[in-house]
C-alpha cells in the first residue's frame, strides 16, 4: 500500500500547485505538470503491480 499512499500524496501536491496556477502563478503550472507526470508513472507502476499479483494467484 506504500505506492498508493505515494500516489495520494502526489495528487495532493498537484492540487495545491494547480490552485496556485489558477491564481496566476505561472511557475506553479510547471510544477503541476511535473506532479502529473509523476502521477502517471506511479499509476502505471501500480497497474503493473496489480497485474503481477493477479498472475501469481493463478
N, C-alpha and C positions, 0 to 999 in steps of 0.2 A: 504493500500500500504506500510505500515511500514515494513511488513515482506519481501516484495520484495526488499526494499532498504537494509535491513539487509543481504539478500541473495547476493545482488550485492556487498556489502561491503566485505563480507566474501570471495567472489570469487576473488576480487582484492587482498585481503591479501594472499590468496592461490597462486595467480600468482606471487606475489613478493617473497614469500618463496620458491616456486618451482624454480624460476630463480636463487636464491641463492644456492639451492641444485644442480642445473645444473653446477654451477661453483665450486662445490666440498665441500660445507659446509654441512656436514652430519647432524648436528643438525637441519638444515633447513628442512631436509627430515621428521623429526619427527613432526615439526610444520606444514608442508604441509599436512601430514596425518591427523593431528588434524583438520585443516581447512576443509579438505574433509569430515570428519565425521560430522562436524557442518553443512556443506552444505547439506549433505544427510538428516540430521534431519530437517533442515529448509525447504527443498524441500518437505519432507513428510508432514510437518505442513501446507505448502501452498496447497498441493494437498487436504488435509483434509478440509481446509477452503473453497476451491473451491467446493468440493463435498457437503459440508453443505449448501453453498449458492444455489447450484442447487436444492437441496431437498426442501429448504424453498420457492423457487419460484413456485413449483408445488403445 
